[in-house]
Amino acid sequence: MPIIVNLDVVMAQRKISATQLADQVGITLANLSILKNNKAKAVRFSTLEALCRALHCQPADLLAYTENTDQQEEIQ
């Protein structure tokens, strides 16, 4: 997928655990893991807003666009 989620990088920079962030944002640990591992197909603006508020960052800190695609996606 050409959208890369850098949530794990920002979390490491802020020294916040997944459990703490999930609690602050109000999402399940499972859903946070899906986002963190670049498996999400979509993200609600309300969730993105809550992540930015909790991590004191901008959406661009969490999301990046790349024209490179995975070989796995090319097979599909």
PyMOL Python script that loads the backbone (N, CA, C, O; Angstrom):
from pymol import cmd

cmd.read_pdbstr("""\
ATOM      1  N   MET A   1       0.849  -1.174   0.000  1.00  0.00           N
ATOM      2  CA  MET A   1       0.000   0.000   0.000  1.00  0.00           C
ATOM      3  C   MET A   1       0.891   1.232   0.000  1.00  0.00           C
ATOM      4  O   MET A   1       1.874   1.272   0.741  1.00  0.00           O
ATOM      5  N   PRO A   2       0.584   2.221  -0.794  1.00  0.00           N
ATOM      6  CA  PRO A   2       1.450   3.394  -0.892  1.00  0.00           C
ATOM      7  C   PRO A   2       1.378   4.338   0.319  1.00  0.00           C
ATOM      8  O   PRO A   2       2.201   5.247   0.431  1.00  0.00           O
ATOM      9  N   ILE A   3       0.421   4.141   1.215  1.00  0.00           N
ATOM     10  CA  ILE A   3       0.364   4.948   2.441  1.00  0.00           C
ATOM     11  C   ILE A   3       1.050   4.156   3.548  1.00  0.00           C
ATOM     12  O   ILE A   3       0.671   3.024   3.846  1.00  0.00           O
ATOM     13  N   ILE A   4       2.049   4.759   4.144  1.00  0.00           N
ATOM     14  CA  ILE A   4       2.811   4.133   5.219  1.00  0.00           C
ATOM     15  C   ILE A   4       2.427   4.794   6.537  1.00  0.00           C
ATOM     16  O   ILE A   4       2.395   6.021   6.640  1.00  0.00           O
ATOM     17  N   VAL A   5       2.137   3.977   7.540  1.00  0.00           N
ATOM     18  CA  VAL A   5       1.795   4.485   8.868  1.00  0.00           C
ATOM     19  C   VAL A   5       3.048   4.398   9.730  1.00  0.00           C
ATOM     20  O   VAL A   5       3.592   3.316   9.953  1.00  0.00           O
ATOM     21  N   ASN A   6       3.497   5.550  10.210  1.00  0.00           N
ATOM     22  CA  ASN A   6       4.708   5.638  11.036  1.00  0.00           C
ATOM     23  C   ASN A   6       4.376   5.730  12.524  1.00  0.00           C
ATOM     24  O   ASN A   6       5.124   6.327  13.298  1.00  0.00           O
ATOM     25  N   LEU A   7       3.264   5.143  12.911  1.00  0.00           N
ATOM     26  CA  LEU A   7       2.816   5.228  14.293  1.00  0.00           C
ATOM     27  C   LEU A   7       3.836   4.646  15.260  1.00  0.00           C
ATOM     28  O   LEU A   7       4.069   5.223  16.322  1.00  0.00           O
ATOM     29  N   ASP A   8       4.444   3.527  14.920  1.00  0.00           N
ATOM     30  CA  ASP A   8       5.425   2.914  15.815  1.00  0.00           C
ATOM     31  C   ASP A   8       6.638   3.810  16.041  1.00  0.00           C
ATOM     32  O   ASP A   8       7.199   3.835  17.136  1.00  0.00           O
ATOM     33  N   VAL A   9       7.042   4.543  15.011  1.00  0.00           N
ATOM     34  CA  VAL A   9       8.178   5.460  15.130  1.00  0.00           C
ATOM     35  C   VAL A   9       7.841   6.603  16.090  1.00  0.00           C
ATOM     36  O   VAL A   9       8.627   6.936  16.977  1.00  0.00           O
ATOM     37  N   VAL A  10       6.666   7.196  15.900  1.00  0.00           N
ATOM     38  CA  VAL A  10       6.252   8.323  16.753  1.00  0.00           C
ATOM     39  C   VAL A  10       6.058   7.845  18.189  1.00  0.00           C
ATOM     40  O   VAL A  10       6.421   8.547  19.133  1.00  0.00           O
ATOM     41  N   MET A  11       5.490   6.658  18.355  1.00  0.00           N
ATOM     42  CA  MET A  11       5.323   6.113  19.705  1.00  0.00           C
ATOM     43  C   MET A  11       6.680   5.929  20.390  1.00  0.00           C
ATOM     44  O   MET A  11       6.828   6.247  21.570  1.00  0.00           O
ATOM     45  N   ALA A  12       7.657   5.423  19.663  1.00  0.00           N
ATOM     46  CA  ALA A  12       8.992   5.227  20.232  1.00  0.00           C
ATOM     47  C   ALA A  12       9.625   6.570  20.600  1.00  0.00           C
ATOM     48  O   ALA A  12      10.256   6.698  21.649  1.00  0.00           O
ATOM     49  N   GLN A  13       9.452   7.565  19.735  1.00  0.00           N
ATOM     50  CA  GLN A  13      10.003   8.895  20.021  1.00  0.00           C
ATOM     51  C   GLN A  13       9.375   9.496  21.274  1.00  0.00           C
ATOM     52  O   GLN A  13      10.048  10.178  22.047  1.00  0.00           O
ATOM     53  N   ARG A  14       8.072   9.238  21.475  1.00  0.00           N
ATOM     54  CA  ARG A  14       7.345   9.792  22.624  1.00  0.00           C
ATOM     55  C   ARG A  14       7.439   8.894  23.853  1.00  0.00           C
ATOM     56  O   ARG A  14       6.979   9.257  24.935  1.00  0.00           O
ATOM     57  N   LYS A  15       8.044   7.710  23.671  1.00  0.00           N
ATOM     58  CA  LYS A  15       8.184   6.737  24.765  1.00  0.00           C
ATOM     59  C   LYS A  15       6.836   6.404  25.398  1.00  0.00           C
ATOM     60  O   LYS A  15       6.669   6.472  26.616  1.00  0.00           O
ATOM     61  N   ILE A  16       5.877   6.041  24.540  1.00  0.00           N
ATOM     62  CA  ILE A  16       4.546   5.669  25.003  1.00  0.00           C
ATOM     63  C   ILE A  16       4.251   4.241  24.542  1.00  0.00           C
ATOM     64  O   ILE A  16       4.551   3.866  23.408  1.00  0.00           O
ATOM     65  N   SER A  17       3.670   3.471  25.422  1.00  0.00           N
ATOM     66  CA  SER A  17       3.358   2.081  25.085  1.00  0.00           C
ATOM     67  C   SER A  17       2.043   2.014  24.320  1.00  0.00           C
ATOM     68  O   SER A  17       1.248   2.953  24.329  1.00  0.00           O
ATOM     69  N   ALA A  18       1.839   0.896  23.667  1.00  0.00           N
ATOM     70  CA  ALA A  18       0.598   0.685  22.913  1.00  0.00           C
ATOM     71  C   ALA A  18      -0.599   0.703  23.851  1.00  0.00           C
ATOM     72  O   ALA A  18      -1.645   1.256  23.511  1.00  0.00           O
ATOM     73  N   THR A  19      -0.458   0.105  25.024  1.00  0.00           N
ATOM     74  CA  THR A  19      -1.560   0.080  25.993  1.00  0.00           C
ATOM     75  C   THR A  19      -1.922   1.487  26.444  1.00  0.00           C
ATOM     76  O   THR A  19      -3.100   1.837  26.506  1.00  0.00           O
ATOM     77  N   GLN A  20      -0.913   2.296  26.759  1.00  0.00           N
ATOM     78  CA  GLN A  20      -1.166   3.678  27.177  1.00  0.00           C
ATOM     79  C   GLN A  20      -1.844   4.468  26.072  1.00  0.00           C
ATOM     80  O   GLN A  20      -2.811   5.187  26.325  1.00  0.00           O
ATOM     81  N   LEU A  21      -1.345   4.340  24.846  1.00  0.00           N
ATOM     82  CA  LEU A  21      -1.898   5.093  23.728  1.00  0.00           C
ATOM     83  C   LEU A  21      -3.320   4.654  23.423  1.00  0.00           C
ATOM     84  O   LEU A  21      -4.186   5.496  23.184  1.00  0.00           O
ATOM     85  N   ALA A  22      -3.577   3.357  23.427  1.00  0.00           N
ATOM     86  CA  ALA A  22      -4.931   2.857  23.172  1.00  0.00           C
ATOM     87  C   ALA A  22      -5.911   3.419  24.198  1.00  0.00           C
ATOM     88  O   ALA A  22      -7.024   3.811  23.850  1.00  0.00           O
ATOM     89  N   ASP A  23      -5.496   3.457  25.455  1.00  0.00           N
ATOM     90  CA  ASP A  23      -6.351   4.015  26.511  1.00  0.00           C
ATOM     91  C   ASP A  23      -6.608   5.501  26.289  1.00  0.00           C
ATOM     92  O   ASP A  23      -7.743   5.957  26.432  1.00  0.00           O
ATOM     93  N   GLN A  24      -5.581   6.255  25.945  1.00  0.00           N
ATOM     94  CA  GLN A  24      -5.730   7.699  25.735  1.00  0.00           C
ATOM     95  C   GLN A  24      -6.606   8.016  24.528  1.00  0.00           C
ATOM     96  O   GLN A  24      -7.387   8.968  24.545  1.00  0.00           O
ATOM     97  N   VAL A  25      -6.466   7.206  23.482  1.00  0.00           N
ATOM     98  CA  VAL A  25      -7.189   7.463  22.236  1.00  0.00           C
ATOM     99  C   VAL A  25      -8.615   6.918  22.302  1.00  0.00           C
ATOM    100  O   VAL A  25      -9.519   7.441  21.650  1.00  0.00           O
ATOM    101  N   GLY A  26      -8.805   5.871  23.091  1.00  0.00           N
ATOM    102  CA  GLY A  26     -10.129   5.273  23.200  1.00  0.00           C
ATOM    103  C   GLY A  26     -10.405   4.232  22.124  1.00  0.00           C
ATOM    104  O   GLY A  26     -11.538   4.092  21.664  1.00  0.00           O
ATOM    105  N   ILE A  27      -9.356   3.496  21.721  1.00  0.00           N
ATOM    106  CA  ILE A  27      -9.527   2.389  20.786  1.00  0.00           C
ATOM    107  C   ILE A  27      -8.954   1.133  21.417  1.00  0.00           C
ATOM    108  O   ILE A  27      -8.199   1.197  22.387  1.00  0.00           O
ATOM    109  N   THR A  28      -9.316   0.007  20.862  1.00  0.00           N
ATOM    110  CA  THR A  28      -8.808  -1.247  21.413  1.00  0.00           C
ATOM    111  C   THR A  28      -7.344  -1.426  21.055  1.00  0.00           C
ATOM    112  O   THR A  28      -6.846  -0.863  20.080  1.00  0.00           O
ATOM    113  N   LEU A  29      -6.682  -2.210  21.854  1.00  0.00           N
ATOM    114  CA  LEU A  29      -5.279  -2.527  21.586  1.00  0.00           C
ATOM    115  C   LEU A  29      -5.148  -3.252  20.247  1.00  0.00           C
ATOM    116  O   LEU A  29      -4.167  -3.062  19.527  1.00  0.00           O
ATOM    117  N   ALA A  30      -6.136  -4.079  19.917  1.00  0.00           N
ATOM    118  CA  ALA A  30      -6.118  -4.804  18.639  1.00  0.00           C
ATOM    119  C   ALA A  30      -6.188  -3.828  17.464  1.00  0.00           C
ATOM    120  O   ALA A  30      -5.451  -3.979  16.489  1.00  0.00           O
ATOM    121  N   ASN A  31      -7.070  -2.830  17.549  1.00  0.00           N
ATOM    122  CA  ASN A  31      -7.184  -1.849  16.462  1.00  0.00           C
ATOM    123  C   ASN A  31      -5.937  -0.972  16.362  1.00  0.00           C
ATOM    124  O   ASN A  31      -5.522  -0.609  15.262  1.00  0.00           O
ATOM    125  N   LEU A  32      -5.348  -0.636  17.486  1.00  0.00           N
ATOM    126  CA  LEU A  32      -4.104   0.125  17.466  1.00  0.00           C
ATOM    127  C   LEU A  32      -3.003  -0.696  16.805  1.00  0.00           C
ATOM    128  O   LEU A  32      -2.204  -0.162  16.035  1.00  0.00           O
ATOM    129  N   SER A  33      -2.960  -1.968  17.097  1.00  0.00           N
ATOM    130  CA  SER A  33      -1.971  -2.852  16.492  1.00  0.00           C
ATOM    131  C   SER A  33      -2.152  -2.930  14.976  1.00  0.00           C
ATOM    132  O   SER A  33      -1.168  -2.948  14.236  1.00  0.00           O
ATOM    133  N   ILE A  34      -3.386  -2.976  14.515  1.00  0.00           N
ATOM    134  CA  ILE A  34      -3.666  -2.993  13.074  1.00  0.00           C
ATOM    135  C   ILE A  34      -3.118  -1.720  12.421  1.00  0.00           C
ATOM    136  O   ILE A  34      -2.503  -1.779  11.356  1.00  0.00           O
ATOM    137  N   LEU A  35      -3.341  -0.592  13.054  1.00  0.00           N
ATOM    138  CA  LEU A  35      -2.805   0.678  12.532  1.00  0.00           C
ATOM    139  C   LEU A  35      -1.283   0.666  12.547  1.00  0.00           C
ATOM    140  O   LEU A  35      -0.629   1.003  11.560  1.00  0.00           O
ATOM    141  N   LYS A  36      -0.739   0.272  13.685  1.00  0.00           N
ATOM    142  CA  LYS A  36       0.710   0.298  13.887  1.00  0.00           C
ATOM    143  C   LYS A  36       1.451  -0.601  12.910  1.00  0.00           C
ATOM    144  O   LYS A  36       2.567  -0.285  12.498  1.00  0.00           O
ATOM    145  N   ASN A  37       0.843  -1.710  12.539  1.00  0.00           N
ATOM    146  CA  ASN A  37       1.490  -2.678  11.668  1.00  0.00           C
ATOM    147  C   ASN A  37       1.126  -2.500  10.195  1.00  0.00           C
ATOM    148  O   ASN A  37       1.349  -3.395   9.379  1.00  0.00           O
ATOM    149  N   ASN A  38       0.567  -1.341   9.866  1.00  0.00           N
ATOM    150  CA  ASN A  38       0.269  -0.996   8.468  1.00  0.00           C
ATOM    151  C   ASN A  38      -0.734  -1.954   7.824  1.00  0.00           C
ATOM    152  O   ASN A  38      -0.673  -2.197   6.619  1.00  0.00           O
ATOM    153  N   LYS A  39      -1.652  -2.494   8.617  1.00  0.00           N
ATOM    154  CA  LYS A  39      -2.656  -3.427   8.102  1.00  0.00           C
ATOM    155  C   LYS A  39      -4.016  -2.762   7.908  1.00  0.00           C
ATOM    156  O   LYS A  39      -4.928  -3.382   7.361  1.00  0.00           O
ATOM    157  N   ALA A  40      -4.167  -1.522   8.344  1.00  0.00           N
ATOM    158  CA  ALA A  40      -5.460  -0.830   8.256  1.00  0.00           C
ATOM    159  C   ALA A  40      -5.764  -0.436   6.820  1.00  0.00           C
ATOM    160  O   ALA A  40      -4.876  -0.016   6.078  1.00  0.00           O
ATOM    161  N   LYS A  41      -7.016  -0.575   6.440  1.00  0.00           N
ATOM    162  CA  LYS A  41      -7.470  -0.150   5.116  1.00  0.00           C
ATOM    163  C   LYS A  41      -8.009   1.280   5.169  1.00  0.00           C
ATOM    164  O   LYS A  41      -8.109   1.948   4.140  1.00  0.00           O
ATOM    165  N   ALA A  42      -8.354   1.747   6.368  1.00  0.00           N
ATOM    166  CA  ALA A  42      -8.902   3.093   6.542  1.00  0.00           C
ATOM    167  C   ALA A  42      -8.675   3.528   7.989  1.00  0.00           C
ATOM    168  O   ALA A  42      -8.441   2.707   8.875  1.00  0.00           O
ATOM    169  N   VAL A  43      -8.750   4.827   8.199  1.00  0.00           N
ATOM    170  CA  VAL A  43      -8.684   5.370   9.556  1.00  0.00           C
ATOM    171  C   VAL A  43      -9.667   6.538   9.629  1.00  0.00           C
ATOM    172  O   VAL A  43      -9.708   7.380   8.732  1.00  0.00           O
ATOM    173  N   ARG A  44     -10.442   6.580  10.682  1.00  0.00           N
ATOM    174  CA  ARG A  44     -11.400   7.673  10.867  1.00  0.00           C
ATOM    175  C   ARG A  44     -10.648   8.945  11.248  1.00  0.00           C
ATOM    176  O   ARG A  44      -9.632   8.908  11.943  1.00  0.00           O
ATOM    177  N   PHE A  45     -11.174  10.064  10.777  1.00  0.00           N
ATOM    178  CA  PHE A  45     -10.553  11.343  11.144  1.00  0.00           C
ATOM    179  C   PHE A  45     -10.600  11.546  12.653  1.00  0.00           C
ATOM    180  O   PHE A  45      -9.677  12.132  13.219  1.00  0.00           O
ATOM    181  N   SER A  46     -11.639  11.081  13.307  1.00  0.00           N
ATOM    182  CA  SER A  46     -11.722  11.238  14.762  1.00  0.00           C
ATOM    183  C   SER A  46     -10.606  10.441  15.451  1.00  0.00           C
ATOM    184  O   SER A  46     -10.061  10.888  16.461  1.00  0.00           O
ATOM    185  N   THR A  47     -10.270   9.276  14.916  1.00  0.00           N
ATOM    186  CA  THR A  47      -9.171   8.482  15.466  1.00  0.00           C
ATOM    187  C   THR A  47      -7.837   9.157  15.187  1.00  0.00           C
ATOM    188  O   THR A  47      -6.975   9.225  16.063  1.00  0.00           O
ATOM    189  N   LEU A  48      -7.668   9.655  13.972  1.00  0.00           N
ATOM    190  CA  LEU A  48      -6.441  10.368  13.618  1.00  0.00           C
ATOM    191  C   LEU A  48      -6.263  11.595  14.501  1.00  0.00           C
ATOM    192  O   LEU A  48      -5.158  11.880  14.963  1.00  0.00           O
ATOM    193  N   GLU A  49      -7.350  12.318  14.733  1.00  0.00           N
ATOM    194  CA  GLU A  49      -7.302  13.497  15.608  1.00  0.00           C
ATOM    195  C   GLU A  49      -6.894  13.100  17.025  1.00  0.00           C
ATOM    196  O   GLU A  49      -6.055  13.758  17.640  1.00  0.00           O
ATOM    197  N   ALA A  50      -7.483  12.031  17.538  1.00  0.00           N
ATOM    198  CA  ALA A  50      -7.160  11.581  18.894  1.00  0.00           C
ATOM    199  C   ALA A  50      -5.705  11.117  18.995  1.00  0.00           C
ATOM    200  O   ALA A  50      -5.041  11.373  20.000  1.00  0.00           O
ATOM    201  N   LEU A  51      -5.212  10.440  17.964  1.00  0.00           N
ATOM    202  CA  LEU A  51      -3.799  10.034  17.949  1.00  0.00           C
ATOM    203  C   LEU A  51      -2.886  11.251  17.967  1.00  0.00           C
ATOM    204  O   LEU A  51      -1.917  11.299  18.725  1.00  0.00           O
ATOM    205  N   CYS A  52      -3.198  12.233  17.130  1.00  0.00           N
ATOM    206  CA  CYS A  52      -2.381  13.451  17.076  1.00  0.00           C
ATOM    207  C   CYS A  52      -2.406  14.195  18.402  1.00  0.00           C
ATOM    208  O   CYS A  52      -1.383  14.715  18.848  1.00  0.00           O
ATOM    209  N   ARG A  53      -3.569  14.245  19.030  1.00  0.00           N
ATOM    210  CA  ARG A  53      -3.685  14.928  20.319  1.00  0.00           C
ATOM    211  C   ARG A  53      -2.849  14.197  21.372  1.00  0.00           C
ATOM    212  O   ARG A  53      -2.104  14.831  22.119  1.00  0.00           O
ATOM    213  N   ALA A  54      -2.967  12.875  21.434  1.00  0.00           N
ATOM    214  CA  ALA A  54      -2.255  12.097  22.444  1.00  0.00           C
ATOM    215  C   ALA A  54      -0.743  12.113  22.226  1.00  0.00           C
ATOM    216  O   ALA A  54       0.029  12.099  23.185  1.00  0.00           O
ATOM    217  N   LEU A  55      -0.327  12.142  20.961  1.00  0.00           N
ATOM    218  CA  LEU A  55       1.099  12.086  20.643  1.00  0.00           C
ATOM    219  C   LEU A  55       1.717  13.460  20.392  1.00  0.00           C
ATOM    220  O   LEU A  55       2.919  13.567  20.147  1.00  0.00           O
ATOM    221  N   HIS A  56       0.897  14.511  20.453  1.00  0.00           N
ATOM    222  CA  HIS A  56       1.371  15.880  20.215  1.00  0.00           C
ATOM    223  C   HIS A  56       2.105  15.964  18.880  1.00  0.00           C
ATOM    224  O   HIS A  56       3.264  16.373  18.808  1.00  0.00           O
ATOM    225  N   CYS A  57       1.391  15.562  17.820  1.00  0.00           N
ATOM    226  CA  CYS A  57       2.011  15.549  16.497  1.00  0.00           C
ATOM    227  C   CYS A  57       1.002  15.970  15.438  1.00  0.00           C
ATOM    228  O   CYS A  57      -0.158  16.247  15.746  1.00  0.00           O
ATOM    229  N   GLN A  58       1.445  16.016  14.213  1.00  0.00           N
ATOM    230  CA  GLN A  58       0.614  16.340  13.064  1.00  0.00           C
ATOM    231  C   GLN A  58       0.312  15.054  12.294  1.00  0.00           C
ATOM    232  O   GLN A  58       1.066  14.087  12.398  1.00  0.00           O
ATOM    233  N   PRO A  59      -0.783  15.027  11.521  1.00  0.00           N
ATOM    234  CA  PRO A  59      -1.084  13.833  10.722  1.00  0.00           C
ATOM    235  C   PRO A  59       0.088  13.404   9.832  1.00  0.00           C
ATOM    236  O   PRO A  59       0.307  12.209   9.635  1.00  0.00           O
ATOM    237  N   ALA A  60       0.828  14.354   9.305  1.00  0.00           N
ATOM    238  CA  ALA A  60       1.971  14.033   8.438  1.00  0.00           C
ATOM    239  C   ALA A  60       3.087  13.320   9.194  1.00  0.00           C
ATOM    240  O   ALA A  60       3.926  12.663   8.578  1.00  0.00           O
ATOM    241  N   ASP A  61       3.108  13.439  10.521  1.00  0.00           N
ATOM    242  CA  ASP A  61       4.087  12.696  11.310  1.00  0.00           C
ATOM    243  C   ASP A  61       3.728  11.210  11.354  1.00  0.00           C
ATOM    244  O   ASP A  61       4.599  10.356  11.518  1.00  0.00           O
ATOM    245  N   LEU A  62       2.445  10.917  11.206  1.00  0.00           N
ATOM    246  CA  LEU A  62       1.960   9.542  11.305  1.00  0.00           C
ATOM    247  C   LEU A  62       1.806   8.853   9.958  1.00  0.00           C
ATOM    248  O   LEU A  62       1.917   7.630   9.872  1.00  0.00           O
ATOM    249  N   LEU A  63       1.552   9.624   8.906  1.00  0.00           N
ATOM    250  CA  LEU A  63       1.262   9.058   7.595  1.00  0.00           C
ATOM    251  C   LEU A  63       2.239   9.564   6.548  1.00  0.00           C
ATOM    252  O   LEU A  63       2.606  10.739   6.550  1.00  0.00           O
ATOM    253  N   ALA A  64       2.656   8.686   5.662  1.00  0.00           N
ATOM    254  CA  ALA A  64       3.555   9.062   4.565  1.00  0.00           C
ATOM    255  C   ALA A  64       3.075   8.373   3.295  1.00  0.00           C
ATOM    256  O   ALA A  64       2.494   7.289   3.345  1.00  0.00           O
ATOM    257  N   TYR A  65       3.322   9.009   2.167  1.00  0.00           N
ATOM    258  CA  TYR A  65       2.960   8.451   0.866  1.00  0.00           C
ATOM    259  C   TYR A  65       4.229   8.054   0.119  1.00  0.00           C
ATOM    260  O   TYR A  65       5.210   8.797   0.097  1.00  0.00           O
ATOM    261  N   THR A  66       4.195   6.890  -0.484  1.00  0.00           N
ATOM    262  CA  THR A  66       5.306   6.446  -1.310  1.00  0.00           C
ATOM    263  C   THR A  66       4.745   5.823  -2.583  1.00  0.00           C
ATOM    264  O   THR A  66       3.704   5.167  -2.556  1.00  0.00           O
ATOM    265  N   GLU A  67       5.429   6.030  -3.679  1.00  0.00           N
ATOM    266  CA  GLU A  67       4.969   5.451  -4.936  1.00  0.00           C
ATOM    267  C   GLU A  67       5.376   3.999  -5.071  1.00  0.00           C
ATOM    268  O   GLU A  67       4.859   3.293  -5.937  1.00  0.00           O
ATOM    269  N   ASN A  68       6.292   3.539  -4.235  1.00  0.00           N
ATOM    270  CA  ASN A  68       6.711   2.135  -4.270  1.00  0.00           C
ATOM    271  C   ASN A  68       5.602   1.271  -3.699  1.00  0.00           C
ATOM    272  O   ASN A  68       5.010   1.615  -2.675  1.00  0.00           O
ATOM    273  N   THR A  69       5.318   0.164  -4.343  1.00  0.00           N
ATOM    274  CA  THR A  69       4.325  -0.776  -3.831  1.00  0.00           C
ATOM    275  C   THR A  69       4.993  -2.085  -3.487  1.00  0.00           C
ATOM    276  O   THR A  69       6.043  -2.422  -4.034  1.00  0.00           O
ATOM    277  N   ASP A  70       4.394  -2.808  -2.596  1.00  0.00           N
ATOM    278  CA  ASP A  70       4.927  -4.113  -2.207  1.00  0.00           C
ATOM    279  C   ASP A  70       4.778  -5.089  -3.361  1.00  0.00           C
ATOM    280  O   ASP A  70       3.830  -4.993  -4.141  1.00  0.00           O
ATOM    281  N   GLN A  71       5.696  -6.014  -3.473  1.00  0.00           N
ATOM    282  CA  GLN A  71       5.592  -7.049  -4.491  1.00  0.00           C
ATOM    283  C   GLN A  71       4.353  -7.898  -4.266  1.00  0.00           C
ATOM    284  O   GLN A  71       3.751  -8.398  -5.216  1.00  0.00           O
ATOM    285  N   GLN A  72       3.980  -8.055  -3.018  1.00  0.00           N
ATOM    286  CA  GLN A  72       2.808  -8.841  -2.677  1.00  0.00           C
ATOM    287  C   GLN A  72       1.554  -8.217  -3.278  1.00  0.00           C
ATOM    288  O   GLN A  72       0.681  -8.942  -3.755  1.00  0.00           O
ATOM    289  N   GLU A  73       1.444  -6.907  -3.269  1.00  0.00           N
ATOM    290  CA  GLU A  73       0.274  -6.247  -3.842  1.00  0.00           C
ATOM    291  C   GLU A  73       0.254  -6.398  -5.352  1.00  0.00           C
ATOM    292  O   GLU A  73      -0.816  -6.477  -5.955  1.00  0.00           O
ATOM    293  N   GLU A  74       1.428  -6.437  -5.967  1.00  0.00           N
ATOM    294  CA  GLU A  74       1.495  -6.584  -7.413  1.00  0.00           C
ATOM    295  C   GLU A  74       0.976  -7.955  -7.844  1.00  0.00           C
ATOM    296  O   GLU A  74       0.433  -8.105  -8.938  1.00  0.00           O
ATOM    297  N   ILE A  75       1.146  -8.947  -6.978  1.00  0.00           N
ATOM    298  CA  ILE A  75       0.660 -10.294  -7.277  1.00  0.00           C
ATOM    299  C   ILE A  75      -0.855 -10.323  -7.257  1.00  0.00           C
ATOM    300  O   ILE A  75      -1.469 -11.032  -8.054  1.00  0.00           O
ATOM    301  N   GLN A  76      -1.462  -9.574  -6.371  1.00  0.00           N
ATOM    302  CA  GLN A  76      -2.920  -9.543  -6.250  1.00  0.00           C
ATOM    303  C   GLN A  76      -3.469  -8.833  -7.407  1.00  0.00           C
ATOM    304  O   GLN A  76      -4.686  -8.684  -7.519  1.00  0.00           O
TER     305      GLN A  76
END
""", "prot")
cmd.dss("prot")
cmd.show_as("cartoon", "prot")
cmd.util.cbc("prot")
cmd.orient("prot")
